[in-house]
Amino acid sequence: MTEKKLNKTEASILRGIQDALAYVRGDAGRGIAHVVKVPKVDVKSARRKLGMTQKDFARNFGVSLDTVRNWEQGRRQPEGAARVLLAVIERNPVAVLEVVRNAA
């Protein structure tokens, strides 16, 4: 079989695959780790920017009312996708409201 010279994109993909395989085999030293830090969010402020009650907020975003209350009272902190969504709400509540209203 004839070996073809890889272009930049193909070589990058191949390196990524090799790094992924090395990682799966326990070699965490290869590759690049990207860490995204999402700032803490004031849930009550984010909810109020949308003009929603706790109950409406919970229903619209698929979490329980208890979860919203726990976030707002500082007993728990939102994590993962919820934290990202809340950060987006704080920065651009109008866009989020538009999406929520169009999804209904």
URSUL-V204009 format. One record per residue. N is the residue number from 1. RES is the residue in three letters. SS is DSSP state (@ for helix, = for strand, . for the rest). PSI is psi in whole degrees, 0 to 359 (* if undefined). Layout:
{{N:RES:SS:PSI} {N:RES:SS:PSI}}
This chain:
{{1:MET:.:137} {2:THR:.:132} {3:GLU:.:134} {4:LYS:.:142} {5:LYS:.:131} {6:LEU:.:141} {7:ASN:.:178} {8:LYS:@:316} {9:THR:@:313} {10:GLU:@:319} {11:ALA:@:321} {12:SER:@:317} {13:ILE:@:316} {14:LEU:@:316} {15:ARG:@:320} {16:GLY:@:318} {17:ILE:@:317} {18:GLN:@:319} {19:ASP:@:319} {20:ALA:@:317} {21:LEU:@:318} {22:ALA:@:319} {23:TYR:@:315} {24:VAL:@:327} {25:ARG:.:1} {26:GLY:.:0} {27:ASP:.:89} {28:ALA:.:357} {29:GLY:.:346} {30:ARG:.:155} {31:GLY:.:183} {32:ILE:.:131} {33:ALA:.:130} {34:HIS:.:122} {35:VAL:.:124} {36:VAL:.:123} {37:LYS:.:123} {38:VAL:.:127} {39:PRO:.:160} {40:LYS:.:152} {41:VAL:.:139} {42:ASP:.:99} {43:VAL:@:318} {44:LYS:@:317} {45:SER:@:316} {46:ALA:@:316} {47:ARG:@:316} {48:ARG:@:327} {49:LYS:@:333} {50:LEU:.:351} {51:GLY:.:33} {52:MET:.:151} {53:THR:.:167} {54:GLN:@:318} {55:LYS:@:314} {56:ASP:@:317} {57:PHE:@:313} {58:ALA:@:313} {59:ARG:@:315} {60:ASN:@:330} {61:PHE:@:11} {62:GLY:.:32} {63:VAL:.:164} {64:SER:.:158} {65:LEU:@:321} {66:ASP:@:322} {67:THR:@:313} {68:VAL:@:314} {69:ARG:@:317} {70:ASN:@:320} {71:TRP:@:311} {72:GLU:@:328} {73:GLN:.:3} {74:GLY:.:11} {75:ARG:.:333} {76:ARG:.:159} {77:GLN:.:138} {78:PRO:.:147} {79:GLU:.:164} {80:GLY:@:227} {81:ALA:@:326} {82:ALA:@:319} {83:ARG:@:319} {84:VAL:@:314} {85:LEU:@:317} {86:LEU:@:323} {87:ALA:@:321} {88:VAL:@:318} {89:ILE:@:317} {90:GLU:@:324} {91:ARG:@:328} {92:ASN:.:69} {93:PRO:@:329} {94:VAL:@:316} {95:ALA:@:319} {96:VAL:@:317} {97:LEU:@:319} {98:GLU:@:316} {99:VAL:@:315} {100:VAL:@:315} {101:ARG:@:324} {102:ASN:@:339} {103:ALA:@:341} {104:ALA:.:*}}
